[in-house]
C-alpha cells in the first residue's frame, strides 16, 4: 500500500472510531504534514482520494471537513452465492428502459454519459471524409474480424499498457454488448452455469436469459468488489463454464478491483479452467493519473475474453466495440457472420480516420476531468436534498452513484413516482435476480449541473420522504 493510501485509510479508520465526526474540520494539509512527517504531495493525494470517495468535502478558503455521512456496507450480509436455474428479468428491464426513453425525462436512470460530452463535430467530419472515399469493396474489407487499421489501432492501445494483443485476436463488433454476447455464446451451451456479480450489469442477466443459461450470482460490494472466497466456493460446487465480470468501474456499483485482486481472480479462474468474459467498457473513465489495467494483463493462458467499446467514452451512436478473444477469435467471427454478419463499415472507417488525427487522448483527458467535476456536483446536490438516512456510495471513476434508501423503501416504487415527475432512475431490481437490492438505485451523474438537475434531485428527496 502506498503512503497516501495508508494515510487515507488511517483517516477512514479514525472517522469510523468517532475521532472525527460528520462536519468536523480535518487538520490542514500543512498541519497533517507536520504531525505525520510526510510530504505535502502525499497528504494532498490522500485528501483528494478521500474527497473523490465522498468521505470528506472541501470548502473553499476553509479546508477539508468530514462528509455529512459515510457510505456504509449493506444493512444485512448478502448471501455469498445465489443460485438461479432460470433467469427471468428481461421484461422488467425492458419496461423500465422504455418508460425513461421520453426526451423530456431527466435521465438519471440512463446508462450512457451525456452525449454532449462527445466530440461529435470532429466525428461527423471523419464520417464525411470516409463517405467520399468509400468504395464497393469497403464492405468486404470490413467483414469479420473487422477493419484491419482499426484493429491495429486498438492493439496499439493495449501495447501502451504493456499488453501484447495481436490485431488478429481482435474482432470488431456492434458495440460491447455484441462482443459480450458472442463471447458468452462461444464458450457455453444452453443449461451451463455462468457466474455473474450480485448486483451486476443487467445486460449480463438478459444474455443469460436469452441463451437459457443458469446463473450463479456472487456477492459483490461497492467497497471491495467481488467476494473471491465466495467465487472459489461456487467454482468448487458447480461445473462453471464462464464468468462475466467487470473489474474496472463496475456497473452499477462503480468500484475498480485492485491489481492484487485482479491477479488473484485470474489465477483462481485459471486453476479451475474457467473462461473470464471481462466487460471493460468504462476503462477509459478513470480519475487518477494511471489507467487501471484489465484482468487481461494477468492472463497467461489466454483464458480471458476482453470486451470493450467506444460507446461510453467517445460516441454511443456509432456502436463500435470489440473483443480481444485470444484463441476464441475464429469461433466468435463465425458466430458473428451467422448473426449480424458484420459491424457497420462507414462507422469503422470513420473511427479509423478520427483516431489517426491523434486527438483522442487529449479529448479523453478533458472528458475525465469533466466527469469528475460533474459527479462531485451531483453528489453534493444529493447530500443537500436527500434525507440523511440515505447512503450514497461513490467511486473514483465513471459517472454512476449507487444509492441506498432506508430499510423498507422500494426503489421500484420510487422510480414509478419519479417518472410521473419526468425523472428516471435505475432501480436495483434491474441488476439482480433476487430481492436484495430492492431499496437501491443507480444514479447517472454525467449531466451538466444546472437548475433543472438541482430541482430534479430536490423532487427525488421529497418523494423519498413521502415513501
C-alpha positions as CSV (number, residue, x, y, z in Angstrom):
1,X,0.0,0.0,0.0
2,X,1.4,3.4,-0.9
3,X,1.9,6.2,1.6
4,X,-1.1,8.3,0.5
5,X,-3.3,5.2,0.7
6,X,-2.1,4.4,4.2
7,X,-2.9,7.9,5.3
8,X,-6.4,7.8,3.6
9,X,-7.2,4.5,5.3
10,X,-6.0,5.9,8.7
11,X,-8.4,8.8,8.4
12,X,-11.2,6.5,7.4
13,X,-10.5,4.3,10.5
14,X,-10.5,7.4,12.7
15,X,-13.9,8.5,11.3
16,X,-15.3,5.1,12.0
17,X,-14.0,5.2,15.5
18,X,-15.6,8.5,16.1
19,X,-12.4,10.5,16.4
20,X,-13.8,12.8,13.6
21,X,-17.5,13.4,13.5
22,X,-19.5,14.4,10.4
23,X,-19.0,18.1,9.9
24,X,-15.7,18.2,11.8
25,X,-12.8,20.1,10.2
26,X,-9.8,17.9,9.5
27,X,-6.2,19.1,10.0
28,X,-5.0,21.3,7.1
29,X,-2.6,19.9,4.6
30,X,0.4,21.6,6.3
31,X,-0.8,20.5,9.8
32,X,-1.0,16.9,8.6
33,X,2.5,17.2,7.0
34,X,3.9,18.5,10.3
35,X,2.2,15.9,12.6
36,X,3.0,12.9,10.4
37,X,6.3,14.0,8.9
38,X,5.1,13.2,5.4
39,X,5.3,15.2,2.2
40,X,2.7,17.8,1.1
41,X,2.1,15.8,-2.1
42,X,1.3,12.6,-0.1
43,X,-1.2,14.4,2.1
44,X,-2.7,16.2,-0.8
45,X,-3.2,12.9,-2.8
46,X,-4.7,11.2,0.3
47,X,-7.2,14.1,0.8
48,X,-8.1,14.1,-2.9
49,X,-8.7,10.3,-2.7
50,X,-11.0,10.7,0.3
51,X,-12.8,13.6,-1.4
52,X,-13.4,11.5,-4.5
53,X,-14.8,8.7,-2.4
54,X,-17.2,11.0,-0.6
55,X,-15.5,10.6,2.8
56,X,-14.6,14.3,3.1
57,X,-15.6,17.5,1.4
58,X,-13.6,20.6,0.6
59,X,-14.9,24.0,1.4
60,X,-13.2,27.0,-0.4
61,X,-10.9,29.1,1.8
62,X,-11.9,26.9,4.8
63,X,-10.4,23.4,4.4
64,X,-11.5,19.8,4.5
65,X,-14.4,18.5,6.5
66,X,-15.8,15.1,7.3
67,X,-18.7,14.4,4.9
68,X,-22.3,14.5,6.3
69,X,-22.4,10.7,6.1
70,X,-20.1,7.9,5.1
71,X,-21.4,5.3,2.7
72,X,-21.8,2.1,4.6
73,X,-21.9,-1.6,3.8
74,X,-25.3,-3.2,3.2
75,X,-27.5,-3.4,6.3
76,X,-27.6,-7.2,6.4
77,X,-25.0,-9.6,5.0
78,X,-26.0,-10.7,1.5
79,X,-25.9,-14.5,0.7
80,X,-22.5,-15.3,-0.7
81,X,-23.8,-17.2,-3.8
82,X,-27.3,-17.2,-5.1
83,X,-28.3,-20.0,-7.5
84,X,-30.8,-19.3,-10.3
85,X,-31.8,-22.3,-12.5
86,X,-33.6,-19.8,-14.8
87,X,-33.2,-16.1,-15.3
88,X,-36.4,-14.1,-15.9
89,X,-35.5,-10.4,-15.8
90,X,-35.8,-9.1,-19.4
91,X,-39.5,-7.9,-19.2
92,X,-38.9,-5.8,-16.2
93,X,-35.7,-4.2,-17.6
94,X,-37.5,-3.5,-20.9
95,X,-40.4,-1.8,-19.2
96,X,-38.1,0.4,-17.1
97,X,-35.9,1.4,-20.1
98,X,-38.9,2.1,-22.3
99,X,-40.5,4.3,-19.6
100,X,-37.4,6.5,-19.5
101,X,-37.0,7.0,-23.3
102,X,-39.0,10.2,-23.3
103,X,-36.7,13.1,-24.2
104,X,-38.5,15.3,-21.7
105,X,-37.5,13.0,-18.8
106,X,-34.4,13.9,-16.7
107,X,-32.3,10.8,-17.5
108,X,-30.6,9.9,-14.1
109,X,-31.5,6.3,-15.0
110,X,-29.6,6.3,-18.3
111,X,-26.6,4.0,-18.8
112,X,-24.9,6.4,-21.2
113,X,-23.0,9.6,-20.4
114,X,-24.2,13.0,-21.6
115,X,-23.8,12.8,-25.4
116,X,-22.9,16.5,-25.4
117,X,-19.6,15.5,-24.0
118,X,-18.6,13.6,-27.1
119,X,-16.6,15.3,-30.0
120,X,-19.5,15.0,-32.4
121,X,-18.3,17.7,-34.8
122,X,-14.9,16.0,-35.4
123,X,-16.5,12.6,-35.7
124,X,-19.0,13.9,-38.2
125,X,-16.1,15.3,-40.2
126,X,-14.4,11.9,-40.2
127,X,-17.7,10.3,-41.3
128,X,-17.9,12.8,-44.2
129,X,-14.3,12.2,-45.1
130,X,-14.7,8.5,-45.4
131,X,-18.0,8.7,-47.3
132,X,-16.2,10.5,-50.1
133,X,-13.6,7.8,-50.5
134,X,-15.5,4.6,-49.7
135,X,-15.8,2.1,-52.5
136,X,-17.9,-1.0,-53.1
137,X,-15.1,-3.1,-51.7
138,X,-15.2,-1.3,-48.3
139,X,-18.0,-3.5,-47.1
140,X,-15.9,-6.7,-47.9
141,X,-12.8,-5.2,-46.3
142,X,-14.7,-4.6,-43.0
143,X,-16.3,-8.0,-42.7
144,X,-15.3,-10.1,-39.5
145,X,-12.9,-9.7,-37.9
146,X,-13.3,-6.1,-38.9
147,X,-11.3,-3.2,-40.3
148,X,-7.6,-4.0,-40.2
149,X,-6.5,-0.4,-39.5
150,X,-9.0,-0.2,-36.6
151,X,-7.8,-3.5,-35.1
152,X,-4.2,-2.3,-35.3
153,X,-5.1,1.0,-33.6
154,X,-6.8,-1.0,-30.7
155,X,-3.8,-3.3,-30.5
156,X,-1.5,-0.3,-30.1
157,X,-3.6,1.0,-27.2
158,X,-3.2,-2.4,-25.5
159,X,0.6,-2.1,-26.1
160,X,0.7,1.3,-24.4
161,X,-0.4,-0.5,-21.2
162,X,2.2,-3.2,-21.7
163,X,-0.1,-5.9,-23.1
164,X,0.8,-7.9,-26.2
165,X,-2.5,-8.4,-28.1
166,X,-2.3,-9.3,-31.8
167,X,-4.6,-7.5,-34.2
168,X,-5.6,-11.0,-35.4
169,X,-7.1,-11.8,-32.0
170,X,-9.4,-8.7,-32.1
171,X,-12.9,-8.9,-33.5
172,X,-14.8,-5.7,-34.2
173,X,-18.4,-5.8,-33.0
174,X,-21.6,-3.8,-33.0
175,X,-20.9,-2.3,-29.5
176,X,-19.6,-4.1,-26.4
177,X,-22.8,-5.9,-25.8
178,X,-22.5,-7.9,-29.0
179,X,-18.9,-8.6,-28.1
180,X,-20.0,-9.9,-24.7
181,X,-22.9,-11.9,-26.1
182,X,-20.8,-13.5,-28.8
183,X,-18.1,-14.3,-26.2
184,X,-20.7,-16.0,-23.9
185,X,-22.1,-17.9,-26.8
186,X,-18.7,-19.1,-27.9
187,X,-17.9,-20.8,-24.6
188,X,-21.2,-22.1,-23.3
189,X,-24.2,-24.3,-24.3
190,X,-27.8,-23.9,-23.0
191,X,-28.1,-25.2,-19.4
192,X,-24.5,-24.3,-18.5
193,X,-23.6,-22.5,-15.3
194,X,-22.3,-18.9,-15.6
195,X,-21.0,-16.7,-12.7
196,X,-22.1,-13.1,-12.5
197,X,-21.7,-10.4,-9.8
198,X,-24.5,-9.5,-7.5
199,X,-25.5,-6.8,-8.4
200,X,-24.4,-6.8,-12.0
201,X,-24.9,-5.1,-15.3
202,X,-28.4,-6.0,-16.5
203,X,-27.2,-6.9,-20.0
204,X,-25.5,-9.9,-18.4
205,X,-28.8,-11.1,-17.0
206,X,-30.6,-10.5,-20.3
207,X,-27.9,-12.5,-22.1
208,X,-28.2,-15.4,-19.7
209,X,-32.0,-15.4,-20.1
210,X,-31.8,-15.4,-23.9
211,X,-29.2,-18.2,-24.1
212,X,-31.0,-20.3,-21.5
213,X,-28.0,-20.4,-19.1
214,X,-28.0,-20.9,-15.3
215,X,-26.8,-18.0,-13.1
216,X,-24.6,-18.1,-10.0
217,X,-24.7,-14.6,-8.5
218,X,-21.7,-14.0,-6.3
219,X,-21.8,-11.3,-3.6
220,X,-20.2,-8.0,-4.6
221,X,-19.9,-4.7,-2.6
222,X,-19.0,-1.1,-3.5
223,X,-16.1,-1.2,-1.1
224,X,-14.3,-4.5,-2.0
225,X,-15.8,-5.7,-5.3
226,X,-16.5,-9.4,-5.8
227,X,-16.0,-11.8,-2.9
228,X,-13.2,-14.1,-4.1
229,X,-13.8,-16.6,-1.3
230,X,-17.5,-17.0,-2.4
231,X,-16.3,-17.1,-6.0
232,X,-14.0,-20.0,-5.2
233,X,-16.8,-21.8,-3.3
234,X,-19.0,-21.5,-6.4
235,X,-16.3,-22.8,-8.6
236,X,-15.8,-25.8,-6.3
237,X,-19.5,-26.6,-6.1
238,X,-20.7,-26.2,-9.7
239,X,-19.4,-27.1,-13.2
240,X,-19.0,-23.4,-14.2
241,X,-18.2,-22.7,-17.8
242,X,-17.6,-18.9,-17.7
243,X,-17.6,-15.8,-15.5
244,X,-19.0,-12.5,-16.8
245,X,-17.4,-9.8,-14.6
246,X,-16.5,-6.1,-14.6
247,X,-13.1,-5.3,-13.0
248,X,-12.9,-1.6,-13.7
249,X,-15.6,0.9,-12.8
250,X,-18.2,-1.8,-12.3
251,X,-21.8,-1.1,-13.3
252,X,-23.8,-0.3,-11.1
253,X,-21.5,-0.1,-8.1
254,X,-18.6,1.8,-9.6
255,X,-15.7,0.0,-7.9
256,X,-12.4,-0.9,-9.5
257,X,-10.6,-4.0,-8.3
258,X,-7.1,-3.6,-7.0
259,X,-4.2,-5.0,-9.1
260,X,-3.7,-7.6,-6.4
261,X,-7.3,-8.8,-6.6
262,X,-7.3,-8.9,-10.4
263,X,-4.2,-11.2,-10.3
264,X,-5.9,-13.4,-7.7
265,X,-9.1,-13.5,-9.8
266,X,-7.3,-14.6,-12.9
267,X,-5.2,-17.2,-11.0
268,X,-8.3,-18.6,-9.4
269,X,-10.2,-19.0,-12.7
270,X,-7.1,-20.4,-14.4
271,X,-6.9,-23.2,-11.8
272,X,-10.5,-24.1,-12.4
273,X,-10.1,-23.8,-16.2
274,X,-13.0,-21.3,-16.4
275,X,-13.1,-18.5,-19.0
276,X,-13.3,-14.9,-17.9
277,X,-15.5,-12.7,-20.0
278,X,-14.3,-9.2,-19.0
279,X,-16.7,-6.4,-19.5
280,X,-14.4,-3.3,-19.6
281,X,-16.4,-0.6,-21.3
282,X,-15.6,2.1,-18.6
283,X,-11.9,1.6,-18.5
284,X,-11.1,5.0,-20.1
285,X,-13.2,6.8,-17.5
286,X,-10.7,6.6,-14.5
287,X,-9.9,9.7,-12.4
288,X,-6.3,9.0,-11.3
289,X,-3.1,9.5,-13.3
290,X,-2.7,5.9,-14.4
291,X,-5.2,3.9,-16.4
292,X,-6.1,0.7,-14.5
293,X,-5.0,-2.5,-16.1
294,X,-7.7,-5.0,-17.0
295,X,-7.6,-8.6,-15.7
296,X,-6.4,-9.5,-19.2
297,X,-3.0,-8.2,-18.2
298,X,-2.5,-11.1,-15.8
299,X,-3.8,-13.8,-18.2
300,X,-1.0,-16.1,-19.3
301,X,-3.2,-19.0,-20.6
302,X,-5.4,-16.9,-23.0
303,X,-8.5,-17.6,-20.9
304,X,-9.7,-14.0,-20.8
305,X,-12.0,-12.6,-23.5
306,X,-11.6,-8.8,-23.0
307,X,-14.6,-6.8,-24.3
308,X,-14.8,-3.1,-24.7
309,X,-16.1,-0.3,-26.9
310,X,-16.1,3.4,-27.9
311,X,-19.7,3.8,-26.8
312,X,-19.2,5.1,-23.3
313,X,-16.1,7.2,-23.9
314,X,-16.3,8.6,-27.5
315,X,-19.6,8.1,-29.3
316,X,-22.6,5.9,-28.5
317,X,-24.3,6.1,-31.9
318,X,-21.5,4.5,-33.9
319,X,-22.0,1.2,-31.9
320,X,-18.4,0.1,-32.3
321,X,-17.0,-2.4,-29.8
322,X,-14.5,-5.2,-29.9
323,X,-13.4,-8.4,-28.1
324,X,-9.7,-9.4,-27.7
325,X,-10.7,-13.0,-28.0
326,X,-7.3,-14.8,-28.0
327,X,-7.8,-18.5,-29.1
328,X,-11.6,-17.9,-29.4
329,X,-11.3,-15.3,-32.1
330,X,-12.1,-17.6,-35.0
331,X,-15.2,-19.0,-33.2
332,X,-16.5,-15.5,-32.5
333,X,-16.0,-14.5,-36.1
334,X,-18.1,-17.5,-37.2
335,X,-20.9,-16.6,-34.8
336,X,-20.9,-13.0,-35.9
337,X,-21.2,-14.0,-39.5
338,X,-24.2,-16.1,-38.6
339,X,-26.0,-13.3,-36.7
340,X,-25.2,-9.7,-37.5
341,X,-22.9,-10.5,-40.4
342,X,-20.6,-7.5,-39.7
343,X,-20.2,-4.2,-38.0
344,X,-21.1,-1.0,-39.9
345,X,-18.4,-0.3,-42.4
346,X,-18.8,3.5,-42.5
347,X,-18.6,3.7,-38.7
348,X,-15.4,1.6,-38.6
349,X,-13.8,3.8,-41.3
350,X,-14.8,7.0,-39.5
351,X,-13.2,5.8,-36.3
352,X,-10.0,5.0,-38.1
353,X,-10.0,8.5,-39.6
354,X,-10.6,10.1,-36.2
355,X,-8.0,8.0,-34.3
356,X,-5.4,8.9,-37.0
357,X,-5.8,12.6,-36.0
358,X,-4.2,11.8,-32.6
359,X,-6.8,13.9,-30.8
360,X,-8.3,11.0,-28.9
361,X,-6.1,11.1,-25.8
362,X,-6.4,14.9,-25.4
363,X,-10.1,14.6,-25.6
364,X,-10.1,11.7,-23.0
365,X,-8.2,13.8,-20.5
366,X,-10.8,16.6,-20.8
367,X,-13.6,14.1,-20.6
368,X,-12.3,12.5,-17.4
369,X,-11.9,16.0,-15.7
370,X,-15.4,17.0,-16.7
371,X,-17.0,13.8,-15.5
372,X,-15.2,14.0,-12.1
373,X,-16.4,17.6,-11.7
374,X,-20.0,16.7,-12.6
375,X,-20.0,13.7,-10.3
376,X,-18.9,15.9,-7.5
377,X,-21.6,18.4,-8.1
378,X,-24.3,15.7,-8.3
379,X,-23.0,14.1,-5.1
380,X,-23.1,17.5,-3.3
381,X,-26.7,18.1,-4.5
382,X,-27.8,14.6,-3.4
383,X,-26.3,15.3,0.0
384,X,-28.2,18.6,0.3
385,X,-31.6,17.2,-0.8
386,X,-31.9,13.5,0.1
387,X,-32.9,12.5,3.6
388,X,-30.0,11.9,6.0
389,X,-30.8,8.2,6.2
390,X,-29.9,7.7,2.6
391,X,-26.4,6.3,1.9
392,X,-24.5,7.4,-1.2
393,X,-21.8,5.0,-2.5
394,X,-19.2,6.8,-4.6
395,X,-16.2,5.7,-6.6
396,X,-13.1,7.2,-8.2
397,X,-14.2,6.5,-11.8
398,X,-17.0,6.6,-14.2
399,X,-20.2,8.5,-13.7
400,X,-22.5,6.3,-11.6
401,X,-23.5,6.8,-7.9
402,X,-25.1,3.8,-6.1
403,X,-27.7,5.0,-3.7
404,X,-29.1,3.0,-0.7
405,X,-32.5,4.0,0.6
406,X,-33.6,3.4,4.2
407,X,-34.7,-0.1,5.0
408,X,-38.1,-0.9,3.8
409,X,-38.1,1.6,1.0
410,X,-38.8,0.3,-2.6
411,X,-36.7,1.9,-5.3
412,X,-39.0,0.5,-8.0
413,X,-41.9,2.4,-6.4
414,X,-39.7,5.5,-6.2
415,X,-38.9,5.0,-9.9
416,X,-42.6,4.9,-10.8
417,X,-43.4,8.0,-8.9
418,X,-40.3,9.8,-10.2
419,X,-41.3,9.1,-13.8
420,X,-44.6,10.9,-13.1
421,X,-42.4,14.0,-12.4
422,X,-40.3,13.3,-15.6
423,X,-37.3,11.9,-13.7
424,X,-35.8,8.5,-14.3
425,X,-33.6,6.4,-12.0
426,X,-32.4,2.8,-12.4
427,X,-33.9,0.7,-9.6
428,X,-31.7,-2.0,-8.0
429,X,-34.1,-4.7,-9.2
430,X,-32.7,-4.2,-12.7
431,X,-29.3,-5.5,-11.6
432,X,-30.1,-8.8,-9.7
433,X,-32.3,-11.9,-9.9
434,X,-33.3,-11.6,-6.2
435,X,-34.8,-9.0,-3.8
436,X,-31.6,-8.0,-2.1
437,X,-31.3,-4.6,-3.8
438,X,-34.9,-3.5,-3.9
439,X,-34.0,-0.5,-1.8
440,X,-31.1,0.7,-4.0
441,X,-30.9,2.6,-7.3
442,X,-28.2,3.7,-9.7
443,X,-27.9,7.4,-10.5
444,X,-26.2,8.8,-13.6
445,X,-24.1,11.8,-12.6
446,X,-22.7,12.7,-16.1
447,X,-25.1,15.6,-16.8
448,X,-24.1,19.3,-16.8
449,X,-25.4,20.6,-13.5
450,X,-28.0,23.4,-13.5
451,X,-31.4,24.5,-12.1
452,X,-33.2,21.6,-13.8
453,X,-30.9,18.9,-12.4
454,X,-31.0,20.6,-8.9
455,X,-34.8,20.7,-8.9
456,X,-35.0,17.1,-10.0
457,X,-32.8,15.9,-7.1
458,X,-34.9,18.1,-4.7
459,X,-38.0,16.3,-6.1
460,X,-36.4,12.9,-5.5
461,X,-35.7,13.9,-1.9
462,X,-39.3,14.8,-1.4
463,X,-40.5,11.6,-3.0
464,X,-38.3,9.5,-0.8
465,X,-39.6,11.3,2.3
466,X,-43.2,10.6,1.1
467,X,-42.4,6.9,0.8
